Amino acid sequence: MTTATTVTTAGAAGTEPAQPGARLAKATAAHRPVLPALATVVLVCVPAYREPGGGGAGPTLADAASGVLVVYCAAWALRTRARPLAAPAAAVLAAPAAGLALAAVTAQDPAAGLTGFVRLLQVFVLVPAALVLTLRSPRHTRAVAASLVAVAVVQGAVGVHQYLTGTGASYRGENVRAVGTFGPTDVMGMASAVSCGVVVALAAGLAPPAGAPRWLRPAALGTAAALLVPLVLSFSRGAWISTAAACTAVLLLTGLRAALRTLAVVLAAAVVLAGGFGVGGDLVAERAASVTEVAGEPDQSVTDRYTMWAAAAGIWRENPLTGVGPKGFAEHRDSHASLALSSASDTAGAGQDFHRQPLLSPHNMYLLLLAEHGLAGAAAVTGGWAALLVLGLRRLRRARAAGREADCGLAATGLLVLVCVDFLYADIGGPSTVLTAVALGLAAWWALAPAAAVGGVADGRARGAKEAGAR
């Protein structure tokens, strides 16, 4: 008996050191399908090389990871011969591809039209569809959402350091603009990453998943509040407005009482940050005041934006159905813009010398779609977003009623609102573009994935009623 006991004890002791490794291997195996999606998000933090004075950066590591994600999903679908999406869901994802393809086929510059079509297909169709297929459970979705928050924290920390040390991008003659690892030629990159993190963290704090530890709620809400600092220091008015709209949507979807409580806390934090610690100082106050004063005497950046908006509208009026083709705005801009357009913006700081950055897009995704893809392409793309919003809100209502996976629904809906509002002041471009694709992918997963993949929220009421009857 003693010998047997000794052998048993020794065997148990011998297996204990292997348990952490076994748990890690099990966790890796469980998340293997979502690893390409996680890599797509995390690799955004790797700085992309951009030729000074050029029109944009080339493919990045994050773009390569998104390609791996798409290929992985295609291989899985071919190998299993699975049909995971119902016909209506497949139609919502395929409609934008048809509209974009029509503009590419009729483009005035076929070569530029092809490259532009591939980029738009990546952002608006392929990556979102791949995420719908890859995210097979709420646990996978929460992992991707957590990676968005992690990237926001990293970029935000870099941005705050840039502001405090005067090593950021140039703004009003001072190198204080927080741009993270994206550099002065992509001043919206850090703001986009941080705003995604704010929305996801707020959703997790307001509706933590069942069984979550007690510290998750205060940690998530604290993270969302802390990320407001680098967001403010980005001096991006469009990011401020879109983040405010998305957070307001998340608060209202959570409930009026929770919305009022959280808004009170946010206002108090804003007063402390701006008044007590002087975050941003006079520069932030001036930038914030300009949001409501752009109709009076706008600065040159606002003048350029209004001028390019008018040019985009003029281009569309001449080609109303199919537009001039992808990447055609830059070629037709000068023939439709007034003399008020400066044609380039000054960029400097954050480790780069001064140079002029050409203005190659209208900084409004909706007008860009109209100008380059016409009414057919714009209706197909925006119609798909509208469908995602309606279907997502319906599923979120059922999820809240069933008490299941509301955190995923709030985050997905908030990200969709964030993107749609942000596109009023911005368009795709730069290394941070893949984050937009991931945000749209999370919204598409929540709205279109089968009920089993999102925790069974579609039949939550029926299941609950059945269990109650059984008892």
Disulfide bonds with the S-S distance in Angstrom:
none
